[in-house]
Amino acid sequence: MLKNGMILAGKTEDGREIGILPRMANRHGLIAGATGTGKTVTVKVLAESFSDLGVPVFLADVKGDLAGMIRPGADTGDLRARMERFGLSETEFVRRAYPVAFWDIYGKMGMPLRTTISEMGPLLLARILGLNDIQSQILAIAFRIADDGNLLLIDTKDLKAMLNYISENAQDYRADYGNISGASVAAIMRAVTRLEMDGGDRFFGEPALSITDWFALGADGRGMIHVLDSESLISSPALYATFLLWMLSELFETLPEVGDLDKPKMVFFFDEAHLLFHDASKELLQKIIQVVKLIRSKGVGIYFATQNPRDIPDDVLAQLGNRIEHGLRAYTPAEKKTVRAAAESFRENPSFDSYETILTLGTGEAVVSFLDEQGMPGISEKIAVFPPQSQIGPVDEQAREGVIRGSILYSKYASPVDPESAYELLQRKGALEAAEAERAAAEQAAEKQRKQEAAAAAKKEEKKKRDEEREEKKGQTAKKRAAKNIASSVTGTVGREVGKQMGKKFGSFGKTLGGNLGASLGRGILSTLFRL
């Protein structure tokens, strides 16, 4: 409820109206309390006031009962009794509907809400996937290689293609990026597959959310209330928490420094805030603390809603200047210690005991402390929270669908697109490399064939030469044999004739001498003939 420029939360027992100063609203806040004590109603009341102030609001709807903000509150006897209790007139308290945009990362209960793998970054993605330190480091290497290669990681198929690529080429990257374990890559791939099976892959894609679209106002100048349906999402706590942290990171990186404004540029309410910090690594926790500390200078206020203040790390808790503590229950010494710590975090009010008051608060009551004009915590006050001006509870599917399709952002985000990214580029590169390898293999095979054919031809030529030499050698041998036979025959004939003639004249001695002389003469004649 907005009155005199103040975001009213409720009234004290003595009738004083207590609320948050708009210029102090970006100093963040805490809304704590046990189940059933009225945290959701308090969130609605504050969100309505911010909207009336012209400040866009983000709400995580974990229970599904924030959708009723699209309708005016019902005129019931209970509401009239509460108005009378608070002394609210019809002119002060106007039942009204609020400008709402529904979102859902699964695209069922609202406009699809997407981001890209690259925008999510390795730190937050590692948390979604539940990776250990070594696997997280390898995931970071994959992001670095993709950046160096100008490869966009849009969706999970891009990420899987990138992981496969670096695994297949691990040796090429070892010198620059270190060892890339195939077992670790396989573990990351399995985690990505689990995410896809759980439907988380729908969160990654185009068109990605442009966070600046959330700064638009409604037609009447009131701030748009962006409601993220989280009933299904909360069943995947890591995805829910990491998405909220991604939004903060996007705002922090996108928005310029503006210093202290008269009112915030935007306000976020994170229900089940303990999930943001559960199992967060030291590096991630430091990032959260840094964002919470610095984002107020960007004009953004963050309000954490949780059951127990101790769910919030001390470094973050110290940044939450506006506090609303609903009832806490304490049945054990540890729980009593927690309540006492919560009570001691408030500036003491001498008119009541904060510890005892917190233990006995009824539904819709709270102990509050808001920052004053100088940014100092005000003394604690016990208040009854105002009723919301819009409907409490869910709406039917037809009404929700009408709001979804009637949004000016519906045409922008309704249909997914699949631009050229790492998956397509790596597939093309793989096809080119395969074609090049095939061409090289064909050339190698052709060269091998040429060498085999040349070797066969050379072998055939060599065989032919050997055969020719063999035939030539055979011819020469035949000639020699024939010559020898001829020589033998000639020398024998000449020898006999000469010996016969010599024998007639000189007897047997002359015959022998003539035969020898004849044979020598015959050999000399043949030798001369062969030389010729």
C-alpha positions as CSV (number, residue, x, y, z in Angstrom):
1,M,0.0,0.0,0.0
2,L,1.4,3.4,-1.0
3,K,0.6,6.5,1.0
4,N,2.3,9.9,1.1
5,G,5.2,8.4,-1.0
6,M,5.9,5.7,1.5
7,I,5.7,2.0,0.9
8,L,3.5,1.0,3.8
9,A,3.9,-2.4,5.4
10,G,1.4,-2.2,8.2
11,K,0.3,-0.5,11.5
12,T,1.4,-0.7,15.0
13,E,-1.1,-1.4,17.9
14,D,-1.2,2.4,18.6
15,G,-2.2,3.1,15.0
16,R,1.1,4.4,13.5
17,E,1.7,3.5,9.9
18,I,5.1,1.9,9.3
19,G,6.8,1.4,5.9
20,I,9.9,1.7,3.7
21,L,11.2,4.9,2.4
22,P,11.5,4.6,-1.4
23,R,15.0,6.1,-1.5
24,M,16.1,3.4,1.0
25,A,14.3,0.5,-0.8
26,N,17.4,-0.4,-2.8
27,R,19.3,-1.2,0.5
28,H,17.8,-4.6,0.2
29,G,15.6,-6.5,2.7
30,L,14.8,-9.7,4.6
31,I,11.3,-11.3,5.0
32,A,11.6,-14.2,7.4
33,G,9.2,-16.4,9.3
34,A,8.0,-19.9,9.8
35,T,5.6,-21.6,7.4
36,G,2.1,-20.1,7.6
37,T,3.0,-16.9,9.3
38,G,2.2,-14.6,6.4
39,K,5.4,-14.1,4.4
40,T,3.7,-14.5,1.0
41,V,1.0,-11.9,1.8
42,T,3.8,-9.5,3.0
43,V,5.6,-10.0,-0.3
44,K,2.4,-9.2,-2.2
45,V,1.7,-6.1,-0.2
46,L,5.2,-4.7,-0.8
47,A,5.2,-5.7,-4.5
48,E,1.9,-3.9,-5.0
49,S,3.3,-0.8,-3.4
50,F,6.4,-0.8,-5.6
51,S,4.2,-1.2,-8.7
52,D,2.0,1.7,-7.6
53,L,5.3,3.7,-7.2
54,G,6.2,2.9,-10.8
55,V,8.9,0.4,-10.0
56,P,9.0,-2.9,-11.9
57,V,9.0,-6.0,-9.7
58,F,10.2,-9.6,-10.0
59,L,8.5,-12.3,-7.9
60,A,9.4,-16.0,-7.8
61,D,6.0,-17.8,-7.3
62,V,6.9,-21.0,-5.5
63,K,3.4,-21.8,-4.3
64,G,1.4,-20.6,-7.3
65,D,-0.8,-18.1,-5.3
66,L,0.8,-14.9,-6.6
67,A,-1.0,-15.2,-10.0
68,G,-4.1,-13.7,-8.4
69,M,-2.5,-10.3,-8.7
70,I,-4.1,-10.0,-12.2
71,R,-7.5,-9.6,-10.4
72,P,-8.8,-7.2,-7.8
73,G,-9.2,-8.6,-4.3
74,A,-12.6,-10.0,-3.4
75,D,-15.0,-7.9,-1.4
76,T,-15.3,-10.4,1.5
77,G,-16.4,-10.0,5.1
78,D,-12.9,-10.9,6.2
79,L,-11.4,-8.1,4.1
80,R,-13.9,-5.5,5.4
81,A,-13.1,-6.6,9.0
82,R,-9.4,-6.1,8.3
83,M,-10.0,-2.7,6.7
84,E,-12.0,-1.6,9.7
85,R,-9.2,-3.0,12.0
86,F,-6.6,-0.8,10.2
87,G,-9.0,2.1,9.9
88,L,-8.7,2.1,6.1
89,S,-11.3,3.9,4.0
90,E,-12.5,2.9,0.5
91,T,-10.5,5.8,-0.9
92,E,-7.3,4.7,0.9
93,F,-7.6,1.0,0.2
94,V,-8.7,0.4,-3.4
95,R,-9.2,-3.2,-4.5
96,R,-7.4,-3.4,-7.9
97,A,-5.6,-5.7,-10.4
98,Y,-2.0,-5.2,-11.2
99,P,-0.1,-5.4,-14.5
100,V,1.5,-8.8,-14.6
101,A,3.7,-10.7,-17.0
102,F,3.9,-14.5,-16.4
103,W,7.2,-16.4,-17.1
104,D,8.1,-20.0,-16.9
105,I,11.5,-21.6,-18.0
106,Y,9.5,-24.6,-19.1
107,G,7.2,-22.4,-21.2
108,K,4.0,-23.9,-19.8
109,M,2.7,-21.5,-17.2
110,G,4.2,-18.3,-18.7
111,M,6.2,-16.9,-21.5
112,P,9.4,-19.0,-22.1
113,L,12.3,-17.6,-20.2
114,R,15.6,-18.4,-21.8
115,T,19.2,-17.6,-21.7
116,T,22.2,-19.0,-23.5
117,I,24.9,-21.3,-22.2
118,S,27.5,-18.6,-22.9
119,E,25.6,-16.0,-20.9
120,M,25.1,-18.4,-18.0
121,G,28.9,-18.9,-17.8
122,P,30.9,-21.8,-16.4
123,L,30.6,-20.9,-12.7
124,L,26.8,-20.9,-12.5
125,L,26.4,-23.8,-15.0
126,A,28.8,-26.0,-13.0
127,R,26.4,-25.5,-10.1
128,I,23.4,-26.5,-12.1
129,L,25.2,-29.6,-13.3
130,G,26.5,-30.5,-9.9
131,L,30.1,-30.8,-11.0
132,N,33.1,-31.3,-8.8
133,D,36.2,-29.0,-8.9
134,I,38.1,-30.8,-11.6
135,Q,35.0,-31.1,-13.8
136,S,34.2,-27.4,-13.2
137,Q,37.7,-26.5,-14.4
138,I,37.4,-28.5,-17.6
139,L,34.0,-26.9,-18.2
140,A,35.7,-23.5,-17.9
141,I,38.3,-24.7,-20.4
142,A,35.6,-25.6,-22.8
143,F,34.1,-22.1,-22.5
144,R,37.6,-20.5,-23.0
145,I,38.2,-22.6,-26.1
146,A,34.8,-21.7,-27.5
147,D,35.5,-18.0,-26.8
148,D,38.9,-18.2,-28.5
149,G,37.3,-19.9,-31.5
150,N,34.4,-17.5,-31.7
151,L,32.0,-20.4,-31.2
152,L,28.7,-19.4,-29.6
153,L,27.3,-21.7,-27.0
154,I,23.6,-21.2,-27.2
155,D,21.9,-24.4,-26.1
156,T,22.9,-27.8,-24.6
157,K,23.6,-29.4,-28.0
158,D,26.2,-26.7,-28.6
159,L,27.8,-27.5,-25.2
160,K,27.8,-31.2,-25.9
161,A,29.3,-30.6,-29.4
162,M,32.0,-28.5,-27.8
163,L,32.8,-31.1,-25.1
164,N,33.1,-33.8,-27.7
165,Y,35.4,-31.6,-29.8
166,I,37.8,-30.8,-27.0
167,S,37.9,-34.4,-25.9
168,E,38.7,-35.6,-29.5
169,N,41.4,-32.9,-29.8
170,A,42.7,-33.0,-26.2
171,Q,46.3,-33.5,-27.3
172,D,46.2,-30.3,-29.4
173,Y,45.1,-28.2,-26.4
174,R,47.2,-29.7,-23.7
175,A,50.1,-27.2,-24.1
176,D,47.8,-24.1,-23.8
177,Y,45.1,-25.3,-21.5
178,G,46.5,-28.3,-19.6
179,N,45.3,-31.9,-19.4
180,I,41.7,-32.5,-20.5
181,S,40.6,-35.8,-18.9
182,G,38.3,-37.9,-21.1
183,A,36.7,-39.3,-17.9
184,S,35.9,-35.8,-16.7
185,V,34.4,-34.8,-20.0
186,A,32.3,-37.9,-20.0
187,A,31.0,-37.0,-16.5
188,I,30.1,-33.5,-17.7
189,M,28.3,-35.0,-20.7
190,R,26.2,-37.3,-18.4
191,A,25.3,-34.3,-16.2
192,V,24.2,-32.3,-19.3
193,T,22.1,-35.3,-20.4
194,R,20.4,-35.5,-17.0
195,L,19.6,-31.8,-17.3
196,E,18.0,-32.4,-20.6
197,M,16.0,-35.3,-19.3
198,D,14.7,-33.1,-16.5
199,G,13.6,-30.4,-19.0
200,G,16.3,-27.9,-17.9
201,D,17.6,-27.7,-21.5
202,R,14.5,-25.6,-22.3
203,F,16.0,-22.8,-20.3
204,F,18.9,-22.5,-22.8
205,G,18.3,-21.1,-26.2
206,E,17.2,-18.1,-28.2
207,P,15.7,-15.6,-28.0
208,A,17.4,-15.1,-24.7
209,L,15.8,-12.8,-22.2
210,S,16.9,-9.2,-22.5
211,I,16.8,-8.1,-18.8
212,T,16.0,-4.5,-19.9
213,D,12.6,-5.7,-21.1
214,W,11.6,-6.0,-17.5
215,F,12.0,-2.2,-16.9
216,A,8.9,-1.5,-19.0
217,L,5.9,0.0,-17.2
218,G,2.2,-0.9,-17.5
219,A,-0.2,1.2,-19.6
220,D,-1.2,3.2,-16.5
221,G,2.4,4.0,-15.5
222,R,2.5,1.3,-12.7
223,G,5.5,-1.0,-12.6
224,M,5.1,-4.4,-14.3
225,I,5.1,-7.3,-11.9
226,H,7.0,-10.2,-13.5
227,V,5.9,-13.5,-11.9
228,L,8.1,-16.5,-12.5
229,D,6.1,-19.7,-12.1
230,S,8.4,-21.8,-9.8
231,E,6.1,-24.6,-8.6
232,S,7.8,-27.1,-11.0
233,L,11.1,-25.3,-11.0
234,I,11.5,-25.6,-7.2
235,S,11.7,-29.4,-7.6
236,S,15.1,-28.7,-9.2
237,P,16.6,-26.5,-6.4
238,A,20.0,-26.0,-8.1
239,L,18.3,-24.8,-11.3
240,Y,16.0,-22.5,-9.4
241,A,18.7,-21.0,-7.4
242,T,21.2,-20.7,-10.2
243,F,18.6,-19.0,-12.4
244,L,17.9,-16.3,-9.8
245,L,21.6,-15.8,-9.4
246,W,22.0,-15.5,-13.1
247,M,19.4,-12.7,-13.2
248,L,21.3,-10.8,-10.5
249,S,24.5,-11.2,-12.4
250,E,22.9,-10.0,-15.7
251,L,21.5,-6.9,-13.9
252,F,24.8,-6.2,-12.3
253,E,26.7,-6.5,-15.6
254,T,24.1,-4.7,-17.7
255,L,23.0,-1.7,-15.7
256,P,25.0,1.5,-15.3
257,E,26.0,3.0,-12.0
258,V,23.3,5.4,-10.8
259,G,24.1,5.9,-7.1
260,D,21.2,6.7,-4.7
261,L,17.9,7.3,-6.5
262,D,14.6,8.6,-5.2
263,K,13.2,5.1,-5.8
264,P,14.7,1.8,-7.1
265,K,14.8,1.0,-10.8
266,M,13.6,-2.5,-10.0
267,V,13.0,-4.7,-7.0
268,F,13.5,-8.5,-6.8
269,F,11.8,-10.8,-4.3
270,F,13.4,-14.2,-3.9
271,D,11.3,-16.8,-2.1
272,E,13.0,-19.9,-0.6
273,A,16.2,-17.8,-0.5
274,H,18.1,-20.4,1.4
275,L,18.4,-22.4,-1.9
276,L,20.6,-19.6,-3.3
277,F,23.3,-20.4,-0.8
278,H,22.8,-24.2,-0.3
279,D,25.9,-26.1,-1.5
280,A,27.3,-23.0,-3.1
281,S,31.1,-23.2,-3.7
282,K,33.4,-20.6,-2.0
283,E,33.9,-18.9,-5.4
284,L,30.2,-18.7,-6.1
285,L,29.4,-17.5,-2.6
286,Q,31.9,-14.7,-3.0
287,K,30.3,-13.7,-6.3
288,I,26.8,-13.6,-4.7
289,I,28.1,-11.4,-1.8
290,Q,29.8,-9.1,-4.3
291,V,26.7,-8.7,-6.4
292,V,24.5,-8.1,-3.4
293,K,26.9,-5.5,-2.0
294,L,27.3,-3.6,-5.3
295,I,24.0,-4.0,-7.1
296,R,22.3,-1.3,-5.0
297,S,24.4,1.3,-6.7
298,K,22.7,0.1,-10.0
299,G,19.4,1.0,-8.5
300,V,18.2,-2.5,-7.8
301,G,16.7,-3.7,-4.5
302,I,16.8,-7.4,-3.4
303,Y,14.4,-8.9,-0.8
304,F,15.1,-12.4,0.4
305,A,12.2,-14.4,1.8
306,T,13.1,-17.4,3.9
307,Q,11.9,-19.3,6.9
308,N,15.0,-18.7,9.0
309,P,17.3,-15.7,9.0
310,R,20.3,-18.0,9.6
311,D,19.6,-19.4,6.1
312,I,21.3,-16.3,4.8
313,P,25.2,-16.0,5.1
314,D,26.3,-13.3,7.5
315,D,28.1,-11.3,4.8
316,V,24.8,-11.1,2.9
317,L,22.6,-10.6,6.0
318,A,24.7,-7.6,6.9
319,Q,23.6,-5.9,3.6
320,L,19.8,-6.3,4.3
321,G,18.8,-3.0,5.9
322,N,15.0,-3.4,5.8
323,R,13.8,-6.3,7.9
324,I,10.5,-8.0,8.4
325,E,10.4,-10.9,10.9
326,H,7.3,-12.9,11.1
327,G,6.8,-15.5,13.9
328,L,9.4,-18.1,14.6
329,R,8.9,-21.3,16.6
330,A,11.4,-22.6,19.0
331,Y,11.2,-26.1,20.6
332,T,14.9,-26.9,21.0
333,P,17.8,-25.1,22.5
334,A,19.3,-24.6,19.0
335,E,16.0,-23.1,17.7
336,K,15.8,-20.8,20.7
337,K,19.3,-19.7,19.9
338,T,18.3,-18.9,16.4
339,V,15.3,-16.8,17.6
340,R,17.5,-14.9,20.0
341,A,19.9,-14.1,17.2
342,A,17.1,-12.9,15.1
343,A,15.8,-10.7,17.9
344,E,19.2,-9.3,18.6
345,S,19.6,-8.2,15.0
346,F,16.9,-5.5,15.6
347,R,17.5,-2.2,17.2
348,E,16.0,-2.5,20.7
349,N,12.6,-1.1,21.4
350,P,12.1,-0.5,25.2
351,S,8.4,-1.0,24.9
352,F,8.6,-4.8,24.2
353,D,10.9,-7.7,24.3
354,S,11.8,-8.7,20.7
355,Y,12.7,-12.2,21.6
356,E,9.4,-13.0,23.3
357,T,7.4,-11.0,20.7
358,I,8.8,-13.0,17.8
359,L,7.9,-16.3,19.5
360,T,4.3,-15.2,20.0
361,L,3.6,-13.4,16.7
362,G,0.3,-14.5,15.0
363,T,-0.3,-14.9,11.3
364,G,0.0,-11.5,9.6
365,E,2.0,-10.0,12.4
366,A,5.7,-9.1,12.3
367,V,8.5,-7.3,14.0
368,V,10.0,-4.8,11.6
369,S,12.9,-2.4,11.3
370,F,13.3,-0.1,8.3
371,L,16.1,2.4,7.4
372,D,15.5,6.0,8.2
373,E,16.4,9.1,6.1
374,Q,20.0,8.8,7.1
375,G,20.2,5.1,6.3
376,M,20.2,4.1,9.9
377,P,18.1,1.1,11.1
378,G,15.0,2.2,12.9
379,I,14.0,0.8,16.2
380,S,12.0,-2.4,16.1
381,E,8.3,-2.2,15.8
382,K,5.5,-4.8,16.1
383,I,3.0,-4.4,13.3
384,A,0.0,-6.0,11.7
385,V,0.6,-6.3,8.0
386,F,-1.8,-4.6,5.6
387,P,-4.0,-6.9,3.4
388,P,-3.1,-7.0,-0.3
389,Q,-5.3,-5.0,-2.8
390,S,-5.3,-7.8,-5.4
391,Q,-6.7,-11.3,-5.2
392,I,-5.1,-13.8,-2.9
393,G,-4.6,-17.2,-4.4
394,P,-4.2,-18.7,-7.9
395,V,-6.3,-18.0,-11.1
396,D,-7.7,-20.4,-13.7
397,E,-5.7,-21.4,-16.7
398,Q,-7.8,-19.5,-19.1
399,A,-7.2,-16.2,-17.3
400,R,-3.5,-16.9,-17.1
401,E,-3.3,-17.8,-20.8
402,G,-5.1,-14.5,-21.7
403,V,-2.5,-12.5,-19.8
404,I,0.4,-14.4,-21.3
405,R,-0.8,-14.0,-24.9
406,G,-1.8,-10.4,-24.3
407,S,1.7,-9.4,-23.2
408,I,3.6,-7.1,-25.6
409,L,6.6,-9.4,-25.0
410,Y,4.8,-12.6,-26.1
411,S,5.6,-12.3,-29.8
412,K,9.3,-11.8,-29.0
413,Y,9.8,-14.7,-26.7
414,A,7.0,-17.3,-27.5
415,S,8.8,-19.1,-30.4
416,P,12.3,-20.5,-30.1
417,V,14.9,-19.9,-32.8
418,D,18.0,-21.9,-33.5
419,P,20.8,-19.7,-34.9
420,E,24.0,-20.9,-36.3
421,S,26.3,-21.7,-33.3
422,A,28.9,-24.0,-32.0
423,Y,27.0,-27.2,-33.0
424,E,26.5,-26.2,-36.6
425,L,30.0,-24.7,-37.0
426,L,31.7,-27.8,-35.5
427,Q,29.6,-30.1,-37.6
428,R,30.6,-28.1,-40.7
429,K,34.2,-28.2,-39.6
430,G,34.0,-31.9,-39.0
431,A,32.5,-32.4,-42.4
432,L,35.2,-30.3,-44.0
433,E,37.9,-32.2,-42.1
434,A,36.3,-35.5,-43.1
435,A,36.2,-34.5,-46.7
436,E,39.8,-33.3,-46.5
437,A,40.8,-36.6,-44.9
438,E,38.9,-38.5,-47.5
439,R,40.6,-36.5,-50.3
440,A,44.0,-37.1,-48.7
441,A,43.3,-40.8,-48.3
442,A,42.2,-40.9,-51.9
443,E,45.4,-39.2,-53.0
444,Q,47.4,-41.5,-50.8
445,A,45.7,-44.5,-52.3
446,A,46.2,-43.2,-55.8
447,E,49.9,-42.6,-55.1
448,K,50.2,-46.0,-53.6
449,Q,48.6,-47.5,-56.7
450,R,50.9,-45.5,-58.9
451,K,53.9,-46.7,-57.0
452,Q,52.6,-50.3,-57.1
453,E,52.0,-50.0,-60.9
454,A,55.5,-48.5,-61.4
455,A,57.1,-51.2,-59.3
456,A,55.2,-53.8,-61.2
457,A,56.3,-52.3,-64.5
458,A,59.9,-52.0,-63.3
459,K,59.7,-55.6,-62.1
460,K,58.3,-56.7,-65.5
461,E,60.9,-54.8,-67.3
462,E,63.6,-56.3,-65.2
463,K,62.2,-59.8,-65.8
464,K,62.1,-59.1,-69.5
465,K,65.7,-57.9,-69.4
466,R,66.7,-61.0,-67.4
467,D,64.8,-63.2,-69.9
468,E,66.6,-61.5,-72.8
469,E,69.9,-61.8,-71.1
470,R,69.1,-65.5,-70.4
471,E,68.1,-66.1,-74.0
472,E,71.2,-64.2,-75.2
473,K,73.3,-66.3,-72.9
474,K,71.6,-69.4,-74.2
475,G,72.4,-68.4,-77.8
476,Q,76.0,-67.7,-77.0
477,T,76.3,-71.0,-75.2
478,A,74.7,-72.8,-78.2
479,K,77.1,-71.0,-80.5
480,K,80.1,-71.9,-78.4
481,R,78.9,-75.5,-78.3
482,A,78.4,-75.5,-82.0
483,A,81.7,-73.9,-82.6
484,K,83.3,-76.4,-80.3
485,N,81.7,-79.2,-82.1
486,I,82.7,-77.7,-85.4
487,A,86.2,-77.1,-84.2
488,S,86.4,-80.6,-82.9
489,S,85.2,-82.0,-86.1
490,V,87.4,-79.7,-88.3
491,T,90.5,-80.3,-86.2
492,G,89.8,-84.0,-86.2
493,T,89.3,-84.1,-89.9
494,V,92.3,-81.8,-90.7
495,G,94.4,-83.8,-88.2
496,R,93.5,-87.1,-89.8
497,E,94.1,-85.9,-93.3
498,V,97.4,-84.3,-92.5
499,G,98.4,-87.4,-90.5
500,K,97.3,-89.7,-93.3
501,Q,99.4,-87.9,-95.9
502,M,102.4,-87.6,-93.5
503,G,102.1,-91.3,-92.7
504,K,102.3,-92.3,-96.3
505,K,105.7,-90.5,-96.5
506,F,107.2,-91.0,-93.1
507,G,105.4,-93.9,-91.6
508,S,103.7,-94.1,-88.2
509,F,105.8,-91.4,-86.7
510,G,104.9,-89.0,-89.5
511,K,101.3,-90.1,-89.1
512,T,101.2,-89.1,-85.4
513,L,103.1,-85.9,-86.0
514,G,100.9,-85.0,-89.0
515,G,97.8,-85.6,-87.0
516,N,98.9,-83.2,-84.2
517,L,100.0,-80.6,-86.7
518,G,96.7,-80.9,-88.6
519,A,94.7,-80.5,-85.4
520,S,96.6,-77.4,-84.4
521,L,96.3,-76.0,-87.9
522,G,92.5,-76.7,-87.8
523,R,92.1,-74.9,-84.5
524,G,94.1,-71.9,-85.7
525,I,91.9,-71.6,-88.8
526,L,88.7,-71.8,-86.8
527,S,90.0,-69.3,-84.3
528,T,90.7,-66.9,-87.1
529,L,87.3,-67.4,-88.7
530,F,85.5,-66.8,-85.4
531,R,87.4,-63.6,-84.9
532,L,86.3,-62.5,-88.4
